[in-house]
Amino acid sequence: MKKYGVMAVAALLAGQCCVTAFAQEKKMELQKKEEMIKTEEIKISNVMISEPEFFPSPEDYIPVLMYHHFRTDDVPDGDGANMHIDEFEQQLQALQEAGYQTIFLSELNDILLQKIEEKNAGVTQPELHMNQKYVVITIDDGYRSNYELAYPLLQKYHMKANISVITSRIHTGYIYSTKEIEKMSWENLNEMQQSGLVEIYSHTYDHKPVENRIYEDVRFSVEKGEQMLDEELEKRSATTVLTYPNGNYTKEISVMMRAYMGYDLQLTTNSGVVNRDTSILEIPRITVNSGTGTELIKNIHLTAEKTFSKQ
């Protein structure tokens, strides 16, 4: 056994005290960190309990998609007015694989009328609570590509679409400007409608934006468009739909169109999905840009989340 002098023992004891103090300090730091972690966990838990995130189910809403012209040549990314026909086919496939069933605007109107009755009976939540995932495909303007390129794909996948036409452009006597894209004929429209896969609606006679026009001026264009549809189409849907040119409208005009012309639905370009709180005077749509089917499904879900977050 070794013997230590008084100074050595004192030094040794001092060193042990330093080690003990250091250990205690580290132990206290560790305890503080553990307490901080527990505090943060409690905060997170409280947030999750008091402010839960809501992700709407696809059965709780109906997306109304908006297309225009289809092409076989390259289309720039993000182009909302033109789409490569191969991408359109990919999107139709993606919708089917995701379990969506396409419906006409007339069927959408029936659903909304039922939900309005339920709302009047006291049902106040925005969800539709359907047992099926529905989607509405709308195509504006009446380009010839709708018949030559999109229609064969609708037949291939047996999917429905709704086409809103500018009636003044749908006849052989119309003279196109150098920048205009050719539109369909009445024969094309009647053939598609007779197939049971397409319904035809009005995009007005002259496609002039509502902007600050007076009601009488807008009504003239709308009435003339409806008159041509009555004269040229072999059959008409029992549901009346007005698709505003460029989505441009005013709340005053939409109310008057409902009151005096009796339109069941009025389509806008407002971004959103249809739910129980949607006004039949202002049906929102999702502008479908050039992109893949996966991107379309993602866009539908994101638009739905934004719609419900505003409720």
N, C-alpha and C positions, 0 to 999 in steps of 0.2 A: 504494500500500500504506500502510495506516494505521500510525502508530507509537503504542505504548502505553507509559505510564510503568510503573515497577516496581510500584507499588501496584495499578494497573489490571490488570496481568498476573496478579498474585497473586490478586486478586479473581476474575478470569476463571477461573483454574485451580481456585480453591476452589469456584466454582459448578459447574464441570464434574465435580469430585469428588462433589459433592452429587447431581448428576443420575445419575452412574454408580452411586453407592451406593443410590439409590432404585430404580434399574432392577434392580440385583442383588437387593434385598430383595423386589421384586415377583416376580422370577423364582423365588426360593426359595419364596415363598408358593404360586405356581402349581404348583411341583413337589410341595409337600406335599399340595395338594388332589388332584393326580393320583394320588399314592401312596395317599391315603385312599380314593379311588374304586376303585382296583385292589384294595385290601384288602377293601372291602365286596363287590366282585364275586366275589372268591375265597370269602368267607364264604357268600354267597348260593349260589354254585355248589356248595360243600361240603354245605350244607343240602339242596339239591335232590338231590344224589347219595346222601347218607346217610339222608334222611328223605323219600322220595317220597310224594306224596299219592296215595291209591287211590280211584278212582272206579269202582264196580262197573258192569259192563255189564248191561243189562236181561235178557240171557240167563242171567245168573248167579243170579237170584233170582226169586221169584214173589210179587207183592203180593196180599194178600187184603183186599178192600175191604169195609167194613161200612156198610150203609144201614139205614134203619128205615121211616119214613112219608113219603109223597109228597103234595104239595098243589098246588092250582091258584091259591091266593092268596099274598100276600107272605110271605116267610120272613125273619126277622132274620138278618143276617150272622153267620157262625160257629155257626149252629145245627146241632148234630151229630145231632139226632134227627128233624128235618124237612127236607125239600128240595122246592123248586119243581120240578115235573115237567119244565119246559123246561130247567132246569139239568141234570137227570138225562140228558136227551137230548143236551145239549151234551157231557156227560162221556162218554157212550157213543160219540159221534162222534169225540171226541178220542182215546179209546183205540184205536178202529179206525184212525184216521189215523196214530197212532204205531206201528202194526203189532202191537198186542196181540191175542192170541187168548184168548177166555174159555174156561175149563174148569170142570168140576164138581169138587166136593170129592172125589168118588170118583176122579177122574183125578189130582188132587193127591196123594191117598193112594198111588196106583200109582207116581207119580214118586218120592215119599219112600221107599217100600219099596225101590225100585231103588237109590236113593242110600245107604240104610242098608246094603244088601248091598255096595256099592262101598266104603263106609267100613270095614266089617268086613274087607274085602280089603286095606285099607291106604291108601285114598285119604283124606287128612286135610284138604285145603283146604276152606274153607266154600263155594266157588262151585259152582253146579249144572252149569255149562257145557252149556247146552241149545242147540239150533239154532233155537229159536223163543221169542218173547216171550209169556209166559203171564200171565194175570191171573184172579183168582177174585172173583166178585161174590157177597157174602152179604147177605141181608136178614133182619133179626131181628123177631120178635114175630108176624108174620102179619097185618098190617093189610089192610083191604079195598082200600086204595089200591094195594097191590102187584098186585092182580088188575086193577083198573079203570084204573090209570094206567101202572104200570111194565111190566106184561105186554105190552100192545100195542107198546111200544117194543122190548122184547126180540124180539118177532116181526118188527117192522119191520127191525131191524138183524141179526137172526138171531144173537143173543148169549145165552149161558147165564147162569143165576143159581141160587143156592142159598138157599132160604127155611127158616128155623128157626122153628117155630111153638110158641106156648104152647097146648098141646092143650086145656086146660080152657075156653079162650075160643072154640074153633072149633066151636061148635054152636049151634043155635037156642034152646036152653033157657038159655043164659047170660044173666044180667042185668047190664048194664053200669052202672057208676057214672057220675055226671054228667061226670067228667073223662076217662073212657076213650074211646078212639077205636075205632070198630067194626072188628072183625076179619073175615077171610074165612070162607067156608063150606067144607065138605069137598068140595062140588061144584066150587067154584072151584079148590081145590088139585088135585083129580084131573084137571081139564081142563088145567091148566098142566103137570102132570107128564106127561100123555099126549102133549103137544106135542113132547116131547124137548128142551125148552129150560129146564126147571126140575126141580130135585131138592128133595125135602122132608125136613127133618131135625127133631130134637127140640130144643126150647128149654125142656124140662121141662114138667110138668103144671101147676104153679102159679106159676112164675116167682119163686120165693123165693130170694134170694141165699144162697149157701152159708154165708158168714161163719163163725160158730162152731157151726153145726149138726153133730150127730153123723152119721156115715156112714149109719147105718140110716135116719135121717130123710130125708137127701138121696136115698138109693137109692129110697125109697118114691115120691118125686115123679118121679124119673127113670124108674122101671119103669112107673108109671102112664101117663106120657107116651108111652113106647114102645108100651104095650099099645093105647092109643087110635089111634096111627098104624097099627099092624098091623090093627086092626079097620076103620078108615075109609078108608085109602088102597088103591087098586086094585093098586098095585105099590109095592115098597120097593127102595131102592138096596141093593146087596150090601155097601156100605161103611156102617159105623155111625159117626155123628157126634153129639157132645153139645156144644151151645152153651150156655155157662154164663150164667145170668141176670145181666145187668149186667156180665158178664165176671168176676164174683166167684167165686173158687175158692181152694182151698188145695192145696199140693203133695201133701199126704197123701191128700186126697180124689181128686185126679187119678190118683194111682198106684193107688188102690183101684178106681176106675172102670175102669181098664185091666185090672187083674188079675182082678176078679170079674165085670165086665159086658162086658169085651172090646171097649170102644170103640176104633175105629181112630184117630180124630182127636178132639181136644177143643179147641174154639175159645174164646179169651180176648179181652179187649180190650187186651192188652199191645200197645204200639206197636212195629211192626217189620215186616220182610218175611221170607218163608220162604227159607231157604237150606239148604245141606247139614247145617249144625249145629243146625237147628231141631228141638226136641223135639215128637214127635207128641202128647205130653200137654199141650202149651202152644202152640198155634198162634197167632201174633200177627196182629193185623189193623190196618188203617189206617182210622180213623174219618173218613168223608168228610163234610166240612162243606159248607154251602151255598156255591157258588162256580162258577167257570167251568171248562171242560175244561182250559184251559191251567194253571190253578191246581192241578187234580188231578194232572196229569202232573208238575208241579214238586214237589208234595207226595210223590209216589211216589219220585222221585229222591232227595229230601232224606232221606226215611225209610230208604231203602236205604243211603245213605252213613253215617247214624247207626248202622244195624244192623251194618255191616261194621267200623266204627271201634271197636266194642265187642269184636270177636273177639280 
